[in-house]
Amino acid sequence: MFWFYLCLGTVILAALLLTAGVCIWVYQDAKERGERAWLWVLIILISSPLLGGFFCFNVGIVYICSK
């Protein structure tokens, strides 16, 4: 059970670090272009879970329909 929680924690940490990296990159790019950087970061933070949930839902539907 320890290994499960260790792997789960590692995956969550990796996802958070990846999201933070993307947000930093988008923020810097938007500032260079003279756009509202925080708006773009907010869009990334809001759309990531929504898109993830959307893809998970679609994969579930395809899995159920293929049975």
C-alpha positions as CSV (number, residue, x, y, z in Angstrom):
1,M,0.0,0.0,0.0
2,F,2.9,2.3,0.7
3,W,4.1,2.1,-3.0
4,F,0.6,3.0,-4.2
5,Y,0.6,6.2,-2.2
6,L,4.2,7.0,-3.1
7,C,3.3,6.6,-6.8
8,L,0.1,8.5,-6.5
9,G,2.0,11.4,-4.7
10,T,4.6,11.4,-7.4
11,V,2.1,11.6,-10.2
12,I,0.2,14.4,-8.5
13,L,3.4,16.3,-7.9
14,A,4.5,15.8,-11.5
15,A,1.1,17.1,-12.7
16,L,1.3,20.2,-10.5
17,L,4.9,20.9,-11.6
18,L,4.0,20.5,-15.3
19,T,1.0,22.9,-14.8
20,A,3.2,25.4,-13.0
21,G,5.8,25.2,-15.8
22,V,3.2,25.8,-18.5
23,C,1.7,28.7,-16.5
24,I,5.1,30.3,-16.2
25,W,5.8,29.9,-19.9
26,V,2.4,31.3,-20.9
27,Y,2.8,34.2,-18.5
28,Q,6.2,35.2,-19.9
29,D,5.1,34.8,-23.5
30,A,2.0,36.9,-22.9
31,K,4.0,39.6,-21.2
32,E,6.4,39.7,-24.2
33,R,3.5,40.1,-26.5
34,G,2.0,42.9,-24.4
35,E,-1.1,41.0,-23.5
36,R,-2.8,40.4,-20.2
37,A,-0.6,37.7,-18.8
38,W,-2.7,36.9,-15.7
39,L,-5.7,36.4,-17.9
40,W,-3.9,33.8,-19.9
41,V,-2.7,32.0,-16.8
42,L,-6.3,32.0,-15.5
43,I,-7.5,30.5,-18.7
44,I,-4.9,27.7,-18.5
45,L,-5.8,27.0,-14.8
46,I,-9.5,26.8,-15.6
47,S,-9.4,25.0,-18.9
48,S,-7.0,22.2,-17.8
49,P,-9.4,20.4,-15.4
50,L,-12.3,21.0,-17.8
51,L,-10.4,19.5,-20.7
52,G,-9.2,16.6,-18.6
53,G,-12.7,15.8,-17.5
54,F,-14.0,16.1,-21.0
55,F,-11.4,13.7,-22.4
56,C,-12.0,11.3,-19.5
57,F,-15.7,11.4,-20.1
58,N,-15.3,10.7,-23.8
59,V,-12.9,7.8,-23.2
60,G,-15.4,6.4,-20.7
61,I,-18.2,6.7,-23.3
62,V,-16.1,5.0,-26.0
63,Y,-15.2,2.2,-23.5
64,I,-18.8,1.6,-22.6
65,C,-20.0,1.7,-26.2
66,S,-17.3,-0.8,-27.3
67,K,-18.6,-3.5,-24.9
